[in-house]
Structures are given as structure tokens and as C-alpha cells.
Amino acid sequence: MTFINRLKDFAVKSPWLYRINGGSCNGCDVELATTACIPRYDVERLGCQYCGSPRHADIVLITGPLTRRVLDAARRVYDEIPDPKVTVAVGVCPISGGIFRESYAVCAPIDQYFPVDVNVPGCPPRPPAIIEGVAKAIAIWRQRL
């Protein structure tokens, strides 16, 4: 066994996070920003960080009830994320539609359109719940590698 192969066994890539806003009220997005900016809830302590391109992402965080207007764009962006990817539904809106579930403009729940691996309920979910959901997503992602 060469040195490079042994190094690959020990080196684990840090997962990168990408966020898709499916038409949310931005309550969940504010809490996601908290996980990126406030040291108390810093998601980087789990070894991951947010990225600006879906092509670099490993874990996708979806917020909002997924409106009909955003559905096609969200599908295109989701398809750009390389496999193996893990999907996290952040907030009650992507899980069930939340208060918007009866609207003609909402495609909820999102598990009808995207495979969801982890649900983080709440309106909006608190940063510790988001961190816990990301930790579960990392464990799933590492199993899929």
C-alpha cells in the first residue's frame, strides 16, 4: 500500500453546505446566517462551511415552502450538486408547507420533489436544532462516500 492510499484512508473531506431558498419568509435564513456568523453556533466547528456554488456542495439546506415559481430553478440548482449529496429540510415550511400549505402557489411538502434525508422542524428552527440537523447530515454523507 502506497503512502497516498494510506493518506486517503485518514483524510476525510470536509463537507460543504449550500442553501436553496424555496420562497421562504427568511426566518429560517436568518437562523442559518446565525450558524455561519456567531461563534456560539458556528457550523464550522463540525468541519463544514457554506459555499457559493452548488457544484462544490455536499449537503444542501432547503428553506421555505417551495413556491411554484421557484420549483424549476430549485430543481436545476439541485441537479448541479454532485452525488453523494444529502438534503436537509430546514423549518416547518419545506416539511409540510407550514402556514402556506393551503396556498395555490405552494408545492409542499418538498419530499414530493426532492429526496429529503434530514428534517429540522421549527418556525424558525433555533440554531442548535440546525447544528444538530447538519451533524446528522454529515453522518449520512460520510456513510455514502
TIVO-590908 format. One line per field, with one value per residue (C-alpha): residue number from 0; residue in one letter; x negated, y negated, z. Coordinates in nm, 4 decimals, decimal comma, padded with zeros to 6 digits. Each point is the difference from the previous one (the first is absolute). Layout:
// TIVO-590908
mivo = NUM	...;
lumnu = A	...;
X = X	...;
Y = Y	...;
Z = Z	...;
//
This chain:
// TIVO-590908
mivo = 0	1	2	3	4	5	6	7	8	9	10	11	12	13	14	15	16	17	18	19	20	21	22	23	24	25	26	27	28	29	30	31	32	33	34	35	36	37	38	39	40	41	42	43	44	45	46	47	48	49	50	51	52	53	54	55	56	57	58	59	60	61	62	63	64	65	66	67	68	69	70	71	72	73	74	75	76	77	78	79	80	81	82	83	84	85	86	87	88	89	90	91	92	93	94	95	96	97	98	99	100	101	102	103	104	105	106	107	108	109	110	111	112	113	114	115	116	117	118	119	120	121	122	123	124	125	126	127	128	129	130	131	132	133	134	135	136	137	138	139	140	141	142	143	144;
lumnu = M	T	F	I	N	R	L	K	D	F	A	V	K	S	P	W	L	Y	R	I	N	G	G	S	C	N	G	C	D	V	E	L	A	T	T	A	C	I	P	R	Y	D	V	E	R	L	G	C	Q	Y	C	G	S	P	R	H	A	D	I	V	L	I	T	G	P	L	T	R	R	V	L	D	A	A	R	R	V	Y	D	E	I	P	D	P	K	V	T	V	A	V	G	V	C	P	I	S	G	G	I	F	R	E	S	Y	A	V	C	A	P	I	D	Q	Y	F	P	V	D	V	N	V	P	G	C	P	P	R	P	P	A	I	I	E	G	V	A	K	A	I	A	I	W	R	Q	R	L;
X = 00,0000	-00,1442	-00,0243	00,2694	00,2504	-00,0645	00,0408	00,3371	00,1184	-00,0695	00,0927	00,3717	00,1288	00,1845	00,3575	00,1110	00,3487	00,2180	00,3301	00,3046	00,2744	00,3249	00,2020	-00,0266	00,0833	-00,3745	00,0508	-00,1920	-00,2597	-00,0743	-00,0539	-00,2273	-00,2016	-00,0341	-00,1630	-00,2543	-00,0820	00,0395	-00,2781	00,2389	00,1887	-00,2772	00,0574	-00,3716	-00,0674	00,1536	-00,2599	00,2261	00,0580	00,2408	-00,0948	00,1211	00,0370	00,2245	-00,2717	-00,2226	00,2692	00,0455	00,2974	00,2917	00,2169	00,3446	00,2143	00,3477	00,3172	-00,1303	00,2185	00,1078	-00,1980	-00,3248	00,0546	-00,1756	-00,2957	-00,0356	00,0005	-00,2728	-00,2165	00,0631	-00,1052	-00,3319	-00,0998	-00,2232	00,0785	-00,0124	00,2084	00,2100	00,3125	00,1089	00,3453	-00,0406	00,3198	00,3586	00,0738	-00,2021	00,1161	00,3750	00,0584	00,0485	00,2537	-00,0222	00,1037	00,3495	-00,1285	00,0385	-00,3553	-00,1726	-00,1475	-00,0185	-00,1268	-00,3303	-00,0587	00,2383	-00,2619	-00,3357	-00,1237	-00,0247	-00,2446	00,0301	00,2877	-00,0640	00,3430	00,0758	00,1328	-00,2772	-00,2204	-00,2491	-00,3723	-00,0695	00,2665	-00,1549	-00,3456	00,1450	00,1620	-00,3265	-00,1838	00,2499	-00,0462	-00,3782	00,0340	00,2249	-00,2358	-00,3039	00,1847	00,0719	-00,3640;
Y = 00,0000	-00,3325	-00,3054	-00,1794	00,2838	00,0034	-00,3769	00,0295	00,2356	-00,2614	-00,3132	-00,0715	-00,2815	-00,2708	-00,0335	-00,3246	-00,1392	-00,1689	-00,1718	-00,0099	-00,2471	00,1461	-00,3158	-00,0369	-00,2937	-00,0126	00,0989	00,3251	-00,1801	-00,2377	00,2985	00,1618	-00,3218	00,0307	00,3408	-00,1583	-00,3176	00,0438	00,2036	00,1544	00,1789	00,0163	00,2797	00,0049	00,1737	00,3067	-00,0304	-00,1448	-00,3375	-00,1722	-00,0226	-00,2248	00,2571	00,3066	00,1826	-00,0057	00,0996	00,3270	-00,0873	-00,2133	-00,1926	-00,0866	-00,2665	-00,1192	00,1635	00,0365	-00,2243	00,0943	-00,2924	00,1290	00,3731	00,0266	-00,2133	00,1991	00,3261	-00,1294	-00,1127	00,3249	00,2038	-00,1897	00,1312	00,3053	00,3368	00,1096	-00,2872	-00,0282	-00,2151	-00,1777	-00,1604	-00,2982	-00,1254	00,1127	-00,1495	00,2478	00,2860	-00,0655	-00,3371	-00,1696	-00,2793	-00,0116	00,3648	-00,0852	-00,2534	00,0606	-00,1278	00,2492	00,3389	00,1593	00,2165	-00,0063	00,3728	00,0366	-00,1755	00,0659	00,2898	-00,1314	00,1685	-00,2199	-00,2150	-00,2918	-00,1137	-00,3409	-00,3365	-00,1003	00,2740	-00,1190	00,0147	00,2999	00,1986	-00,0982	00,1031	00,3354	00,0488	-00,0813	00,2467	00,2725	-00,0950	00,0267	00,3503	00,1038	-00,1614	00,1835	00,3332	-00,0693	-00,0748;
Z = 00,0000	-00,1016	00,2186	-00,2038	00,0491	00,3743	00,0076	-00,1752	00,2742	00,2656	-00,1892	00,0036	-00,2137	00,1872	-00,1266	-00,1571	00,0499	-00,2581	00,0709	-00,2265	00,0895	-00,1301	00,0603	00,3750	00,2232	00,0834	00,3643	-00,0539	-00,2085	00,2868	00,2291	-00,2623	-00,0105	00,3768	-00,0453	-00,2321	00,1913	00,3747	00,1645	00,2513	-00,2790	-00,2579	-00,2509	-00,0799	00,3300	-00,1696	-00,2743	-00,2675	-00,1581	-00,2348	-00,3659	-00,2788	-00,2746	-00,0074	-00,1939	00,3095	00,2491	00,1842	00,2215	-00,1172	00,2460	-00,1370	00,1653	-00,0843	-00,1252	-00,3600	-00,2092	-00,3513	-00,1369	00,1551	-00,0634	-00,3389	00,1072	00,3227	-00,1986	-00,2332	00,2916	00,1885	-00,3035	-00,0137	00,3438	-00,0489	00,1531	00,2742	00,1313	00,3118	00,0183	00,3166	00,0240	00,2333	00,1602	00,0005	-00,3440	-00,2080	00,2219	-00,0206	-00,1638	00,3349	00,0022	-00,3800	-00,0583	-00,1291	-00,2526	-00,3720	-00,0475	00,2309	-00,0882	00,3425	00,1505	-00,1854	00,0397	-00,2946	-00,2172	00,1697	00,2116	00,3559	00,2375	00,3108	00,1268	00,2358	00,1227	00,1434	-00,1066	-00,0160	00,1421	00,2565	-00,0835	00,2313	-00,1883	-00,3327	00,1246	00,1111	-00,3416	-00,1767	00,2266	-00,1000	-00,3657	00,0329	00,1445	-00,2908	-00,2522	00,1404	-00,0261	-00,3676	-00,0887;
//
